[in-house]
């Protein structure tokens, strides 16, 4: 508690806004795929999701640049206003008067673009007001809060999405307004922008070309894409493997089949992170970034690789525990390293560049499902081990690289 009270006020408020936003978005967002599939069919739904991802990708890049040009708060406010507009449209189109799926899609598209614009500015503000000394604690705490809010949000969505979508969307409007008030009236600007820099698209392109010239950060992004391919497999090959090969069993009178086992892995993950995240952060806080990333990523990789080989309950449970322990060890140092590598004058642009990691990793993770038809489960386990170890090698290489500009030493 003492460490929390010593944090910058912006960070404390950020914890609150993260909790509220993630709780409500996780109650509705994941279920929208089911909504779209019901009204548009699976084929069109896939196209719509690609459109959302593509526009979010571009919005994140541009939002990162704007956060360096105009400061963090104006972009966070502008993105929140867009999000509010999107949710208002979606709520109006799913009121007791009727449901209109096409306007609903555009409402959520606007909301997600607003969120994508806001995200790099929020990330930049966290880095601005944290210090190298407390940054690992800050990221661990945010990660813990996100897990709690996702768990609560998933429960809300599971119980209320089908019959009370309008009420959930009204709740999202209220939460967005609360967050907007917090940002506008209670947070302080954490960055003084260089007003000589333009917010034009061409200037944004030049800014990202500058990021690409920072080879340490380029290699870090590569390492994160490699790790992302492995750690996102719950939504890709591992889901297919459990769906096809898992041996159904009854536990305490409940039938556990492939899809439920997949959800079970997520529940085990969250159930361990919430009570034990602070413990693992404390146990590893004196570890170097190199050691923490290597041990954590190796455990995650082993957990995912072994899960490809098993098809019964308890071995999968053990794999879930292993990969979760790895996750608790690796997430704070990975995020701390990212912050340490950024140019303090271009944190927004660097954060925008990082926003490309998840889309790229998701595309390649999706390709792994196709590859699995040729490699089989043992081949996929071997592939994940190779990718995880490559990620460790790349990140360790990054930590040892000579900086291209004056920066504090990274241990």
DAKA-V361480 format. One record per helix or strand of 3 or more residues. SS is the DSSP state (2 for helix, 1 for strand). FROM is the first residue (numbers start at 1). TO is the last residue. If there is no record, write none. Layout:
ss=[SS,SS]
from=[FROM,FROM]
to=[TO,TO]
This chain:
ss=[2,2,2,2,2,2,2,2,2,2,2,1,1,2,2,2,2,2]
from=[2,9,42,72,101,135,165,201,215,233,237,249,254,258,289,313,344,356]
to=[5,40,70,92,129,160,185,212,231,235,245,251,256,284,307,341,354,400]
